């Protein structure tokens, strides 16, 4: 079964959001109106609406890090993750967790990076050498 994920959340500025998601992340813009904008977020539908972003706290303990909850995330093949990590580094994105590997040599080995969009919404991007291992325990 093929499915796409849809997530809608609030942002403070559509123009800043448009610049970040299109120019920095490389997402393709979809439909929009005066109060919202859609993006193809790595194959999934993301709808950003003008409003107050959700409250975020670092309450999620993963490995050695306390991570922002809630957060949006995507899992990419490692090569795509590496290209995005370089793109974000070149754009001087302020990382919450810079590109790194966690659980190295263990089941669930993954590459990760955390940053925020201009409205402060946290985003995690994970990279796996083999996407078939994402759910391995």
N, C-alpha and C positions, 0 to 999 in steps of 0.2 A: 504494500500500500504506500503510495506516495502522498505526502502531506506537506503543507507549508505552515509555519508558525506565524501568527499575527499577534502583535503587541501594540497597544496604544498607551501613551503616557504624556505627561505635560512637559512643556518647555516654556521658557520665558521670552524667547525671540525666535520667530520663524526665519528671519534673515540670517542670524548667527547659526541657527540649526542647519539651514540650507547650505551655508558655506562649509560648515564642519563635516556634515555627512557626505556631501558631494565632493568637495575639494580635498579634504583630509583623508576621509575613509574610502572615497571612491565609489560611494553608493549611487545608484541611479534613481533619480527623482521620478515619482509617479504622479498620481493626481494630487491636487491641492485646492484649497479654498482660502478665504481670508483668515480663517482661524485654525487651520490644520494643514499638514503636508505628509504625504506618504513617501517612503523610500523602499527600494529593494535592498534589504540589509542582508547581504550574502545569501540571497535566495529566499529570504523571508520578508513578510510585510510588516513594516514598522510605520505606525501612524503617530505623528507628534502633534499635539493640540496645545494651543495657548492656554496657560494656566499655571498653577503653582506646582512645581515638581514635588515628588514624594519625599518624605523625610528619610534620611539615610543614616545608619549607624554601623560602625565596624563591630558587628556581633558574630560574624561567621568565621570560626576558626578552621582554617584549612592548612594543613602542614604547619609551617612556622609562622604563618601570616593570619592576622585578623582582617577579614575582608568586609567591604561595604555590603550591607543588606538593606533592602533588596538591590539587585543589580541585573542588568541585561547582559547576556553573553551569547557567544557563538563559538562553535568548534570548527576549526579548519584543518585541512591537511597541512602537515608541517611546512612544506614548501610555500604555500600561500600565507601561512602564519609568519614565516621569516620575511617574506616580501612586505607584508603589512607592518611588521615590527620596524623594518628599515624605513618605510614610508613615514611612520609616526615619529621615529627618531629624527629623520630629516626635517620634519615639520616642527620640531622642538616641542612636542607634546610633553606636558608635565605628567609623568607617570606616577600613579599611586604605588604600583608595583611594576618596576621596569621589566622588560622581557627577560624571562628566567625559566629554568627547568625546575620542576618539583617532582618528588617521588622517583628520582633518578634511579634506574636499575630495578624498580619495583613494578608490580602490576599497577597499571594506572599512570605510568610515567607520562608526563605531559609538560608542555611548554605553556606559559601563561604570561599575561600582562594585563594590568588594570589601569584605567584612566577615566576621565569624565568628559562628557560633552560640555558645551558652553553653559548649559543650564545646571550643571552639577550632577547630572544623572550618571552613575557609575556604569562602566562597561568593562567586561572581562572578555578577552579573546584567548581561547585555548588552541594549542596545536598538538596534533597527534601524528606520529609516524604512520600509523595504520588506524583509520577510522573504525575498523571492525573491532578494535580493542577498547573503545570508549567506555563500554559498560562492563568490562571485565572486572571481576572481584577477586 
